[in-house]
């Protein structure tokens, strides 16, 4: 389960980076902000997984 969670979190991060890039390219500030939020969410989840790994 841990590896699947890590993969999903990384996918969320990459999806966010993609949205940011598209938002910047098209001038869509809302899409760019949404991408930033997705990236942050993925990063926070990855950090949570790392903390769990420390206590295993």
C-alpha positions in Angstrom: 0.0 0.0 0.0 2.8 2.4 0.7 4.4 2.2 -2.7 1.0 2.8 -4.4 0.4 5.8 -2.2 3.8 7.2 -3.0 3.2 6.8 -6.7 -0.2 8.5 -6.5 1.3 11.4 -4.5 4.0 11.8 -7.1 1.4 11.7 -9.9 -0.6 14.5 -8.0 2.6 16.6 -7.9 3.4 16.1 -11.6 -0.2 16.9 -12.5 0.1 20.1 -10.6 3.3 21.1 -12.3 1.6 20.4 -15.7 -1.4 22.6 -14.8 0.9 25.3 -13.7 2.8 25.2 -17.0 -0.4 25.2 -19.1 -1.8 28.1 -16.9 1.4 30.1 -17.4 1.4 29.4 -21.2 -2.2 30.4 -21.7 -2.3 33.2 -19.1 -4.9 31.3 -17.1 -4.1 32.4 -13.5 -6.9 30.2 -12.1 -5.5 27.1 -13.7 -2.0 28.0 -12.6 -3.2 28.5 -9.0 -5.0 25.1 -9.1 -1.8 23.5 -10.3 0.2 25.1 -7.5 -2.4 23.7 -5.0 -2.2 20.2 -6.5 1.6 20.3 -6.4 1.5 21.4 -2.7 -1.0 18.7 -1.9 1.2 16.0 -3.5 4.3 17.3 -1.6 2.5 17.3 1.7 1.2 13.7 1.2 4.8 12.6 0.2 6.1 14.2 3.4 3.4 12.3 5.4 4.5 9.0 3.8 8.1 9.8 4.7 7.1 10.3 8.3 5.2 7.0 8.3 8.3 5.3 6.9 10.5 6.6 9.8 8.2 5.0 12.4 8.0 1.6 10.6 
